[in-house]
Amino acid sequence: MIKQFFNNNRLLIVASLIVCLLTYFGSHTANKKSTGTKNNDLALLGPINENAVQDESNTEFSVLPPTDLDGVSWITYERELPEKDSLFYLENPAPIFRREFEAKEAIAEAKLYITSAGYYKGTINGEAIGKNVLDPAWTDYSKRTYYTEYDITQQLKKGTNCLGVSLGNGFYNPLPLRKWGRRNLRKDLTVGKPTFIAKLVLQYKNGKIDTIGTDDTWKYSYGPILKNSVYLGTVYDANQKIENWNQPGFTDTSWSSAIIGKGPGGKLQKAFFPPVQITKTITPVAISSPKKGVYVVDMGVNFTGTYKIKLSGQEGDTINFRFGERIYDDGMVNPMTTVIGQIKKKGVGGPGAPEIAWQTDSYIVGKESPAWFEPEFTYHVYRYMEITGLAKAPIISDIQGLLMHTNVTDAGDFNSSSELLNNIQEITERAFLTNLISVQSDCAAREKFGYGGDLNVTSEAYINNYDMQDFYRKTVYDWVDAMKDSTFVDTAPFAGVAYCGISWESAYLTTQYYLFLYYNDTDLIKELYAENKKWMNKVARIHPEGIVDNGLSDHESLEPVPVQLTGTAHYLQCAEIMKTFAKVMGDKKNESKYDQLADHLRDLLKNKFWDKPVIEKINRQTLFSTLLYHNVVPKDELEAARDSLQKAIDNGPSGHFNTGIFGTKYALEAVSTTISPEVVFDIVNSKAYPGWGFMIDNGATTLWETWKESDNIFSNNHPMFGSVSEWFYRWLGGIRPDPEHPGFKRFILAPATPEGLEFVNTKYDSPFGTIISHWKKESSGTYRYEMTIPQNSSAQVGLKIDVSKKISISKNGEKLNGNAVKNLETGKFELQEGSYVILVSTK
């Protein structure tokens, strides 16, 4: 049979081999690290077209071989960028491109490869291609640009088809807004005219292949989007809408030929991480009118995204939108916590900039009324939407909020008997997702930058909740592209901010470590090991004495914290990470080197902050938590450190944490480890100030940037205090990775059962499968634990047992005798794969 197949299909096989060879030798820009990714092509498909070319034979074809964008050109439009900054704020219509082509034969498969510098939206015969928005992901385009592969087989029609592409500015053609009066992204980023590159590969059932690529045969014009800014918003003129421009048969003789460009210069790589998509439609909860002609829509929660709204009016009317996280006492929208770059008065934002750089959109009514409006190439952070210019009040059924974020999949789940803890988890998850727009931002409105400090403190919490492996690999490459040879930078992609120091840039290394710890990702360590050693050498040049003496410390701590404490602690953490990486690499010389460096840095911290009294004003919660978290305090002095930390907490406002970005993560762990998780639970499960419950009690639906409530300066959607979610998993659920067995081959299950909590349900999807840790207080002194250990893994269990307790266990529904599990009676024992029920009760 095999011989007959080869004889009957000899020409097809030869042709396929030639294509494979040509593809292989032309694929040097393909992403070599894309294997094993979780991209789902089916999720990218648009609706199936009933008129699509169908397979009328039973012939089987091999999968189209991998390809990239070699052999085609970047194309753009003729209009030049303004010469003066002020002119960037004038109308600058977004270009639209089209290309018709013939589907000559019955098609076996059609793949589109496409990307841009700036944002693009692609269509085939007027239908959207895929579900991605704000594509491609933000990168330093001069270093690398990610492209997306779409299977559009089912969207093609017999005969003539049309590809359409519209371009937005994104981060490649930003406005020259002077954030904080000084940072101009047009100076700090690689910028240029929006441009794109695409290749459509048609594989016919007869074995022939056609390629339609971007070149000067494409035509372009300008569409109805008059302005688009990733920060300020969109202006859309429905009178400029060109009907059917992206449909076959449209007459484009008056359109211009596309201009061949050079592109942004970076290497092209296939996207291996989840895209940004609209994941949920949010229905408003109320509409009010605080002033005549002003309507305020309350979406119920603070989120990141856009909206879809049905609008009516007279042709030429302008309807304006403004957005904010809060409202004033008079019911008007308060936009000030989301103002771009703190541009809040005349002259701060630079020539042409608005006096107050709030988030806005405008819609100019066309001949068609009513019509639906959905902004493109921008995203807002808001709970409240202000609308002016309407002739009559809007209705709820005509408005939809569109939540968008990088579409990471859920990996964990936590809930408990405490409504407050559940609410804290909910607002944390919302803050996490709404700060994922291809980078992990610290605030998705005001700056949108991928700050390393927030990444350092929340990456473990993110990983507990979501599958972050591919996203964080992309993040690490962003840092590779962002970093400088002799200085530290604060963000990746680099956005010109460089004053925070090692505690921010060290996210480059800590993120690699957490990928190793949680996913056993050793490939990335091997790939970047040489670069990691160079980075450590840079740190040594910048801080030759070891003590970190400049940079930002415990951001938003309620008391001062010297950078010498937190910065040096991060240097110590990096030395220990590199010791681990050297061990992975079998590099004994550097393993010893970094071990000695870690000992030296630990001694420096001990000498400066433990051996002698700290007499200057300092946040003592952050002080002792940092020393304990990083194992600086000698074992025989841990009791003294524990007492000092407890005293510092007692002296805090309401007996709560007053720590900042780093101190909070450290305190959650250090207090639980050295004092008791009960102490942490009492703090977290409280509505007193300062705390997470205080935020919720004052209306927060996402985490605040500060413990104090802010209605002007500080973001109301900031992930950094989300380290509390990590604590939920580590301590209440008890699920912890074991550093000696990365990737959850062997892990820890040690749930805490604080008084006042009746049950906790926790699960985590490890690389080996789903770990379950549920517990319930059934009566006084009696607790029921349900634990699932995935196949090919094991758990070291730690339960609170004393001499007054007895313990019984069953596996997969069958009761085990006392000798089946070694050391069961101690509460510290090992479990192999399986589902268990453990009952701890009084004797």
Secondary structure, 3 states (H helix, E strand, C coil): CHHHHHHHCHHHHHHHHHHHHHHHHCCCCCCCCCCCCCCCHHHHCCCCCCCECCCCCCCCCCCCCCCCCCCCCEEECCCCCCCCHHHHHCCCCCEEEEEEEEECCCEEEEEEEEEEECEEEEEECCEECCCECCECCCCCCCCEEEEEEEECHHHCECEEEEEEEEEECCCCCCCCCEECCCEEHHHHCCCCCCEEEEEEEEEECCCCEEEEECCCCCEEEECCEEEEECCCEEEEEHHHCCCCCCCCCCCCCCCEECEEECCCCCEEEECCCCCEEEEEEECCCEEEEEECCEEEEEEEEEEEEEEEEEECCCCCCEEEEEEECEECCCCCEECHHHCHHHCCCCCCCCCCCCCCCCCEEEEECCCCCCEEECCCCCCEEEEEEEEECCCCCCCHHHEEEEEEEECCCECEEEEECCHHHHHHHHHHHHHHHHCECCCECCCCCCCCCCEHHHHHHHHHHHHHHECCHHHHHHHHHHHHHHCCCCCCCCECCCCCCCCCCHHHHCHHHHHHHHHHHHHCCHHHHHHHHHHHHHHHHHHHHHCCCCCCCCCCCCCCCCCCCCHHHHHHHHHHHHHHHHHHHHHHHCCHHHHHHHHHHHHHHHHHHHHHHCCCCCCCCCCHHHHHHHHHHCCCCCHHHHHHHHHHHHHHHHCCHHHCCCCCHHHHHHHHHHHHHHCCHHHHHHHHCCCCCCCHHHHHHCCCCCCCCCCCCCCCCCCCCCCHHHHHHHHHHHHHCCEEECCCCCCCCEEEECCCCCCCCCEEEEEEEECCEEEEEEEEEEECCEEEEEEEECCCCEEEEECCCCCCEEEEEEECCEEECCCCCCCHHHCEEEECCEEEEEEEEEC
